[in-house]
């Protein structure tokens, strides 16, 4: 009788602490590795940084094209830009242009 009482007085708190430790460990593990945990947060921050860098590049490219198209609009057209675009579209060169043909690289 005394042995049984001593066993239960040790076993019940031990099982309680083991169970609560397992539940706590479960939540701590999911706090780091879960879908909304620390690892997922770091991955999301990396993706956001790469997307913001790409957005910065795209905005710079857009500003360049806005500047170039603004030169083709309005009451005064930039003659140099118009000439350059016409030559590119028609695949022609001017009479004063110097053409240098470079050898193609062989792979």
Secondary structure, 3 states (H helix, E strand, C coil): CHHHHHHHHHHHHHHHHHHHHHHHHHHHHHHHHCCCCHHHHHHHHHHHHHHHHHHHHHHHHHHHHHHHHHHHCCCCCCHHHHHHHHHHHHCCCCCCCCCCCCCCCCC
